[in-house]
Amino acid sequence: MLLLGIDLGTSSIKVSVVDSASQQCIASTQFPETETAIISLQNGWAEQSPELWWEHTQSAILKLHAQNKYNPKDIIAIGIAYQMHGLVMVDKQQQVLRNSIIWCDSRAVEIGNNAFETIGEEKCLSHLLNSPGNFTASKLAWVKQNEPTVFAKLDKIMLPGDFIAMKLTGEITTSISALSEGIFWDFKNNELSKDVFDYYGFNTSIIPTLKNVFEEHGQITSEVAEKLSLTKKIPVTYKAGDQPNNALSLNVLQPGEVAATAGTSGVIYGVSNQLEYDKQSRVNTFAHVNHSSNEPHLGILLCINGTGILNRWIKNIVGNKSYDEINETAKQINHGSEGLSILPFGNGAERMLNNKIVNSFFNNINFNIHTAAHLYRAAQEGIAFAFRYGFDILKQNGMSPTVIRAGKANMFLSEVFRECFVNILQVPVELYNCDGSVGAAIGSGIGANVYQNAKEAFQFFKPVELIKPNKNSNYDHFYKEWLLQLNKQIN
């Protein structure tokens, strides 16, 4: 029996097929090969087309089949992971009403701040575990205020993964985990937040049918099955945002366990069984994939918008080197990049900086010393330093991991970044050969009852590398210099 995992990222769609018995990935690919553009009609805005996501998803699945490594008819379940917080709006005919306002869009910051103040900071944090901030509910409020004709046609709102499941099955469902990431869920009362819906003037009818994360969310239609060479009525049995799914992919399910990822954005994600929140709302708390009101499992998420996107920006600006070449070139430069430091905050409002739009800064550039190699290294060090800044906030909120698990992918493929990350946080890192699409496939197996529980689903799960910190590392000195530059921008 085979499991299909779909990971809807900001840059591309990645898909994988996993053998349910061995839990090994048989085939994997992504589409498109070039990174999908973010539409930015105004400064601070970020949108993508949901219909383009669907086109890319179909192309990715067909491209995967073309590898001829498996029989598509042996696939028995589908799981979906997706970029979090995006707003998708459809009418009664399931037609998309506008482009999705995605996670790094900053237009709703003021709207969310006003909601936070009016509803009450303590009430928001104790019930929602977050401020309404710049999340999906506030994005929808922006549409209501600024595009009333569009809002008037609204039948249902969805997160990006809900949309892909709708295109596969014709059914619209969501989960508590998804609603919590949109700041629609009241954890104390275990229901849709009356405060948020009343304040923004939303009708609860816009919310899709509520399902568990690990549950059937519909079966693929005959038309989709024929087009994608799949067996009719295959169920979608798992849907989760990319960070909860990344944690699942790394078998981070129990309180005290911690995962990290460094793709377009960077995240540290720890699991707690307490209804916890940061008093300044610099980190976020969402329902984890295995959350229930009887057994709380909450994801404490620290997000840095400007992570791999900085690495990509420098790659595109400086020249045509591959990421492997950039990583090798960066290794030739000493720690600290000979005084050059970079703040990586150029991708919208940063939650951990109190929703400020700081933008990126390059400090101490010397035209006689610094080369492209220095830029490569300074960027990776700056990203690692941003992780340290956020990690200190997490420690203030009671998180103290003895190990961090991460997939050997994206920024963690760079020896420079790995070394800096481990030494500046002073926490060992276990690296695994896994990714979001593989995790989504495993999740579908749990949802389809192929596995009795998560323990069985990860029985063959082993790290490929363990990186231990050097207590005598000199990175702390460079971090303090970097921190001085950051404080100048945020204070």
N, C-alpha and C positions, 0 to 999 in steps of 0.2 A: 504494500500500500504506500502511495506517495502523497506528500503534502505540499501544497503550493503556497508560498509566502510572497506578498506584495508589499514593498516599502515605498510609499509615496513621499519622496524627499523634495526639498526646495530646488535642487539642482537637476535631479533625474528620478526616474522610476527604476528601482532595482527589484528583480524577481529571482526566486530560488525554488528549486524542487528538492525536498528532503525525503530520504527513505525513512519511513516511520520506525522500522525495526532497528536499524543501526544508528538512527538519528544523525546520519551523515548527509552533507549536502552533495547531491549528485550533479547538479548543474546550476549555474548562476549567470546572470547578465544584467545589463542596465540599458536604458534607452531614455533620451537620446545620448549619443556619445559626447556631444558638446553640451555644456551646462545650460539648462533652461533659464531664459532671461526673467528678471523681475521687472514688472512694469511699474515705473515710478513717475506718475503724472505731475506730482509736486514733491518738493523736498520733504522727506519724512514719510512719504507714501510708499506702499509696496503691495502689488497685486499680481495675481496669476489667473489664468483661465482654467476653470474646472474642466471644461470640455477638452482642453489641450491635455490635462492630466489623464483623462480617459483615453484619448487617442494614444498617448505615450504608453499607458498601461497595456493596451491591446498590442501595440507594436512590440513591447518588451516581452510579453508572453509568447507571441509568435516567434520572436527572435530566439527565445529560450528553447522552444520546441525544435527549431531548426538545427540545434546542436546534435539532435538524434541520440541523446544519451539516455532516454527513457521513453516509455509509451505514455503520451498524454492521457490516454483512457484509463491509466492506473491511478490518476489523481483522485482522491476521495474527499478532500476538504481544502478550503481556502482560508488563509488568515491575512489580515491587512494591518499594516502599521502606517502612520501618516504624520506629516508635519503638524504640530499642535497649533491650536488657537485660531486657525483660519476660519473665516465666515463664508459659508456657501448658502445661497438663498435660491429657493425654487418655488414655482407657482403650482397650482393644482394639477397641471399636466406634467410635472417634474421637469419643467424647462428652467434652465439657469437664468436668473434675473439680472445678474451683473457679475463682473469678475470677483473672485475671492479676495477679500482683504486679508492678507496673510499675517503670520506671526510677528514679523519685524516691522510692520506698519505702525507709525506713531501718531496717526491723526486723532485718535480717541483719548489721548492722555488726559487732556483737560476735562473731558466728559467724565472719565473714570474718577478723577480727583474730586470733582464736584459731588459725585455719587457717594464717595468715601466720606466726605465731610457731612453731607446731608443725612445719609442713613446713620452715620455715627461710626467713628473709627473702631471703637471697642466692639460694637455689635458686628460690623463687617468681619473683623479679624476672628472673633470668637465663633461666628456662625459660618462664614464663608472660608475661613482660614487664609484669606487674602483680602487685599483691597480690590474693588472692581477694576481699577487700573486700566490698562490698555488691552484688556482681554476681549473675548468674543462678544460678550454682552454689551460692552461699551462700543465696540465696532458696529454692532447692530443699531445701537442708539444713534450713532453718527449717521447711518443710512436713513433712519427715521427722520432725523432733523434736516438733513441736507438733500435727500432724494425721496421725498414723500410719495411720488408716483411709483417708484420702484417698491417702496415699503408696502404700499397699498395692495400690490399684487402678491405679496408674500403668503405662501401656504406653510412651508416648513423651512427651518434653518437646520444646517448640518455642519459638522466638522468635516475636514477633507476626506477622512477615511469613510465616514458615513456616505459621502457622495459616491465614492468608488463602489461601495457595496450596493448602493441604489442602482448604479448603472449595470452591475452584474446581475442583480436579482429583481429589480423593479420594486423592491420594498425599502422603506425608509425607517431605520431604527437608530438608536443611540444607546449610551450607557451612562451610569453614574460617573464613571471615570471621565468620559468625554464632557459631560455637563459640568463637572467640577473644574475642568481646565478652561471652560468658557465662563466660569464664575456665575453659574446658574443654580448651584446646589447648596442647600443649607445642611451642613453636617450635623448640627445640634438637633434639628428637627427631622432630619433624614427625609427631606422633601425638596421640591423646587423652591427656591428662595422667594417668599412673598415680598420681601423687602426689595429685591432687585426688580422683580416683575412689576411691582406697584410703582417704584420710583421711575423706571424707564417707560412705563405704560405699555408693556408687552402683554399679549394674551398667551396663556400657557398652551393654547392649541397649536402654537408654532413649533412646539417640541415634538420630535418623532416618538414612536413607540419605544418604551424603555426596556432594554434587555441587559442581561449580564454580559460582561466582556467575553467569557467563555460560554457561548451559547449559539444556537443557530439564529443567524440574522437574515435568513432567506436562502433560497436555492436559485442557482443561475438559470436564467431563462433559456428556452430552446434556441432562440436567435443567437444569444451570446455563446451558448455551447457549440453551435454549428460554426460560428465565425472563428472561435478560438480552439476548435478541435478537441473540445472537452466533453465528457459524459454529461448528459442532461441531469439537471437537478442536483448537481454537486452543491453542498451547503457552504456558506460563509459562516465559520464557527468561531471567529475571533476578530476583534477590532480593538486597537489601542493606539494612543498617541506615541510618537517616536521615542520619547524618553521613558515612559513606563515600559514600552516594548523593548527598548535597549536594555533596561534593567532585567526584564524577563529573559532576554537573550543571554544575559550573563548570569542567570540563575540567582538574581538578587531579588528575593521575595520575602525574606524574613527581617524583622526589626534588627537594626544594627548593621545590616549589609549595605554596601555602597558601590555604585557604578559611576563611571565617567565616560564621556564621549567628547570628541573634538572634531566635529564636522564643520558645516557652515557656521553653526553656533557651537558653543562649548557648554557642557553641563556636568555638574556633579549631582548625583541623585541618590539619596539615602532613604531607607525604609524605616518607618516608625509606627508604633501602635498607639501613639498618643495624639489627641487633637491639638497639635502644636502649630504655632505661627510666630513669625518674626514681628516684633512690635513696630518696626519701620516698614514692614512688608517688602523687604529687599530680596527675600527668598520666598518661594511659593510652596504651598501644600496642596496636593491633589490626591484624589482617590487612586490608589495603585490598582493594578489589574486584578488582584485577589482581595480587594477591599469588600467588606460587608459591614452593616451596622452592628452585627453581633461580634464580629472579629475585625476591628479596624486595622487596615494596612494602608498607610498613607505614604506617598512619595514626597519627600522634602527636596525641592528642586532649586538649584542655583544655576541660573542661565547667564551666559555671556554672549550677546548677539554677535559681537565682532571677534570671530575666532578664525576658522578656516577661510572665511571670506576675505580676511586681510591677506593671508597667504596667497590666495587666488589673485587678489588685486595686484599684489607686487609681482607675481608671476606674469600676469598679462601686461603690466606696465613696463617691466624691465626687459623682457625678451621672450623667446620661444623655448625656454628650457622646460623639460618635464619636471614633475614633482620629485622624482628620484634624483635628477641632476641637481635640483635646488637643495635637497637634503644633503647630498654629498658635498656640494660647494660650501654650505653653511658650516660643515664640520671643520673646514680649514681655518675658521676664524676663532680667536680665543673667547673665553667666557666674557660676557659684558660688551662684546662687539666694539671694543675700543671706544667706549664712551657713547656710542649711538644707542638711543632707546626709543621705543615706539609704544604709544598708547593705542590699543586695537579697537577703540570704541567708535567705529564709523558706520554702524549698521542700525541706526534708529535709537530710540530711547532705551537706556540700560536700566533694567529693574534694580539691579544691585547697587546702582548709583542713584537710587531714589527717583527713578524714571527720568533722569536728566539726559538730554541729548548732548553728549560731550564731543563727539566726533574724534577722529584719529589725529594724533600729533607725533611728529618726528622731532626728536630733541638732540641737539649737539652734533648736527651733521657738519663734517669737515670735508670740504671738497678735495683736499690734498691727501686724505687718508682713506675715506670710506668708499667702498666699491659695492657692486651688486651683491657680492657675498656677504658683506656686512649687513645689508638690508635684509637678506634672507634670514640671517641668524637673529638680528635684532627683532624681527617680526615674530619669530618663534619664541624667543625669550619673553617678549612683551605679552604674548598670549599666555604663556605659562605663569607670568607674574599676575595677570588678571585672574587666573585660576586661584592663585595664592590669596589675592585680595578677597575673593568670594569665599574661599575655604575658611578664612578667619571669621567671616560672618557666620558660617555654618557652625564653627566651633563655639561661637558665642551663644548659639541656640542649642547647644548640648550634643552636637555630633562629634564623635571622636573615633573614627574608624581605625582598625589595626591593619587593614588592607583595602585597596581600591581595585575593583575589577574593570577592565576596559577591553574592547575589541582591538585587535591588532589591525587597525585601519585608519584612514584619514591622517590626522596629525600624529597619531601614535605610530605611524610608520617611520617617522623621523627620529633618528637617534638623538639629535640635538634636542628636540622637543621632549622626548621621553626622559632624557637625563635631567633637563631643567625642571620638568614637572615633578619628578620624584624627589629631587633634592630640595626644591623650594617648598614643597609641602611636607617633606620628611615623613612620608608614608609609603610603604612598599606598594607596587602595582603588579597585579597579575594580568597578563595579556592572554586573550583567547582568540582562536580563529572562528569568529562568528560575526554576524552583522544583522541588521534589522530585518531583512527579508527572511533569513534563516530563522530568526526568533519568531517572526509572524507565522512561518510554517509550523514550527513546534507548537505555538499557541493554538493553531487550528487543530492540531492533534489532541491537545488537552480538551478543547471545546467539543470535539467530535467523539470524545470518550475512547480514543485510540489508546490513550494512557490513563491509568487509574487516577494519577495525581501528578503534580509537578516533579516530585522526587523521581518518579519513574521516567518522566520525559527527559530528565537531565542525568540519567544514570551513567552515561559515558562521557560526561562533560569534564574536561581536564584542561588546565592552563598550558600554553605553549612556551611561556616565558615568565620569569619572576624577576622584577627589577627592584633592588634594594637601595635605599638612600645612603649617601655618603655623609656621615655626620660632620665631616670636615669640609664640606662643600663651601665655596666662596660665593654662591649665588645670593645669599642673604644680603650681602653688601650691595650688590647690583639692584636687588629688589628695593632696598631702602631709597636708593637714588631714583628709581622709577616711581616709587610711591610719592616722593616729593613733587615730581612733575604732575602726577595725577591730582594731588591735593591742590595744586595751583589752579587746576581747571574746574574743580568741583566746589571749591570753597569761596 
